[in-house]
Amino acid sequence: MVTYVFDGSLEGLLTAIFEFYEQKPDTIQLVWQKLHQPAMLEETVIIVNDEAKAKRVWKGLQQKLSPEWLKQFYTAYLSEQPQTFQDLFHFACYIFDNPKGSEKNFGNPHVIAVSKMVKKVGRERHRMKAFIRFQKTADGMYYAPVEPDFNVLPLIVYFFKNRYADQQWIIYDVKRKYGLYYNLHTVTEITYEFVSAIDTNKVNLPQELTDSGEELASLLWKDYFNSTNIPARKNMKLHIQHVPKRYWKYLNEKDGKN
C-alpha cells in the first residue's frame, strides 16, 4: 500500500487522483497532511498541488457526473473528515472506471458513504441559516461568529447575500479562522487580520464596539421569543434535537440558559 499525503485542499485531492492514474500503484491510502504519522517501511508520496492536473480531473468528473453530483462531491469535501477524503478519492476512481451513471449505484460503499456525508453537511448548512445571530457594531456593521461542525460557509454565501442585501455583514468561523464579508455589493473571504480588533473567542461583542441600540434590540427579541413559547407544549428532548446545545451560546434568546 502506498500512502498519499495531501494538504487537505480540493486541488490537492484532485491532484492525488491524477497521480494515482499516472503512477498506477496497487492500492493507496489518502491521508491529510496534518494527521499524517509516518510509519516504518511505509511508502509515502507527498502530493504537490498542481492546478493543471486538478483541472483535468475536475473536467473528467464534469463529463461523467451531473451538475448535481458535482455539487455533492464538493459538499462532501467541505466536511473536512479524513474518512470522507478517502471515500471521495475512491468514489472518483469508481466513476472514472465505470460507465456514465455509476453514481446511481448505491450498492457501492463509496457512493453511499459520500451520499450520507452530503446529508450531514446539508443539515449543518440548514442550521447555520437558521441559527446565525448578528450583532450590530458601532460603525453599522453586522457581525456573527459561528463554529460549525463542517466548513459550510461556502454553502451559505448566496442565502445571506440575498437575505441581507441592504446591510454590511461579517460571518466569521472562529474554528477555521476565516469568514465572509459583504460590502453591499460583493462577498469576499476574509482572514483573522480583518477582524483582529474583535476577540473572536467571545460570543458577544464588548459594549464599546456595539451599536447603542443593540442591547434594546436583543432584549426585544428575547421578549418576543419568550412570549411565543407555550409552557404546556414544552418538549425539551425534541427541542434539543432541532436546536442542539452546542449552538445555544450563539443564540441571544438562549442567553443564561446554557
N, C-alpha and C positions, 0 to 999 in steps of 0.2 A: 504494500500500500504506500502511496505517495501522499504526503501532506502538503496541500496548497495553503499558504499563509497569505491572506489579503487584508487590506486596510479597513474593511467594513463598508466601503463606498459602493454605490451601484456600478460605477465604472470599474471598480476592482473586481466585483462579482462577474460582470460580463467579460472582462479580460481573462479571468480564470477559466471561464467556459471556452473561450477561444484557445487558450493554451492547452486545455485538455484535448481538444480535437487536433491540435498541431503536434503535440508530443505523444498522444495516444498511450498513456500508461494504463495498466490493467484496472486498477481502482484508485480512487483518490478520496481523501478526507479534506474538506474545506474548513479552515479554521480562521477565525477573526484574530488579527494580529495581537490585540490587547489581551486575548485569552490564551494565546499560544504558550505552551510549556514544552520546550524541546526535550526529546527523549533520546536515549542511546539507540543507535542503529536506525534512527528514523531518517527516512529520505524526505528532505524538505525542499520545496520550491517556493521562493518568495515571489509573489505576483507583483510585478511592476505595472502600475496602471498605464494603459495605452489607449488613448481616446479613439484612434482609428480602429483598433481591434474591437473595442467595446461597441462602437457604432455598427460594425459589421455584424456582430452578434445580435444587436437590437434590431437591425434591419431584417435579419433572418427570422427573428421571432415575429416581426410585423407581417412577414409573408406567410407564417404558419398559424398565427393566432388572430382572433378577432380583436378589435379595439377594446372591448370589454375585458377580455382576458389579459391584454397587455396592462390595463389599469389594475387588474387584480394582482398581477405579478409585482407591479410597483408597490401596491398597497401592502402586500405580504412582506416585501423588502423593508418597509418602514417599521415593521415590528421590532427590528434590531435583535431578533432572537437567534442565537447561534445555530440551533437546530433548523430554524426556518431558512437560514442562509444555505445550509446543506440541502434542504428539501428543494429550494429554488434551483440550485445547481443541477440536481438530478432531474427535476421537472423539465428544465430547459433541454437537457440531453435527451430525455424521453420524447419531447416534442420534435426535436431535430431528427431523431432516429426512426420516427413512425409517421404514417400518413397524416395529412391535414385533418383536423377534427379529433385528434387523440386526447385533447384536453377534456373531452366529454366522458372519458373512461374513468369513472370514479372507483373502479376496481384497482386502479393503480395507486399505490400508497403515497406517492409524491403529489399526485393530483388532489387526493383527499386531504393531505396534510396542508397544502397551500390553501385550499378552499376553506378549511377550518380556521386557519390563521387570518384569512381575509375577513371572516365574520368577526373575529375577536377585535381586530383593528377597527373594523367598521363600528362596533359598539363603542369603542373608546372615542372615535370621531364624533359619534352622536352625543356622547356625554359631554365632550368639550363644547359642543354647540349649545348645549342646554345649561351647563354649569358655570361657564365663564362669567365673572362679575367684574365690571370695570369700575375703577376709581378715578374721579376727575382730579387732575393736578391743578396747581395754582396757575399754570400757564395755558390751561384749556385742553391739555392732552388727556386722553382716557387710557388708563394703564391697567392691565390684568396679568398677574403672574399665574402660571399653570405648571403642573407637574404630571403630565400624562404618563401612563404605563408605556405607551408606544409613541413613536415620533410622528404624531398626527398633524402637526402644524401645516405641512404642505397640503393636507386634505381639507382644511377649513378656511383657506385663504379667500376663496370666492364667496363663501357664505357670509363672512364678516365684512368683506368689501362691499357687498351688495346691501347687507342689512344696515350697516352703519356708514353709509356713503357720505354723510354730511358732517362727520366728525373725525378728527385725527385720533388714532389709537395705536397702542402697542400691546401686543400679546407676547409675553416673554416666557419661554420654557426654562425654568430655573434648574431643571435636571440636566438639560443638554446645553445650557448656556448660550442660547441664541433665541431670536424672536422675530416677529413680523411687525413692520411699521407702515402704517397707512397715512399718507400726507394729503388726503383728499383727492389724489389723482392716481397714484400707483402704490402697490405694496412692495416693499423691499425687505430683504432679510438683513437683520442686524445682529451684531455680536455684543458681548458683555460691555465693551467700551461705550456703546451707545447709551447704556443705562447705568453707567458706573456711579452716578450720583445717588442711585437708589440702592438700598440694602435689599437685594433680591431674596435673601434668606427669610425676610419677614413678609408676611402676607399683606398687612396693612401699611400704607404709606404713613410716614410721620406727619403730624398736623401741619408743620410748616411747609410741607410740599403739596398739601391738598387744597382744593378749591374751598372757599368759605361756605359754599352751600352743600358740600359733600356729606357732612355729618347729618344735616337735616334730611337729605335725600335717602341716606342709609336708614335713618330712623323711620321715615315714612314707608320705605319698602318693608322693613321688619313689621311695622304695624299692619300693613296690608297682608303680609304673609300670615301673621297670627290670626287676623280677623277672618281669613278664609278657611282656616283649619276647623274641622268639626271633631271635637274630642271623642264623641261617641263612635266615630268611624276610624279612630286611630288604630293603625296596624303597623307597629314598628318593624316587624320582620319583613313585611312586604315593602315598606318604605326604604329600608336599608338595601334591599335587592335592587331597587331602582336608583337610589342615591347612596352608594357605598360611603362608609365613614371616611375613607381616605380623601374624599372631596370636600368634606364639611368645612375644613379650615379656610377654604376659598369662598364659601357662601356666607355673605353677611347676615342672612336670615338665620344662620346656624350659630352665630357668634355667642359663645358662652355655653353651647350645648354639647360640645365635643369633649 
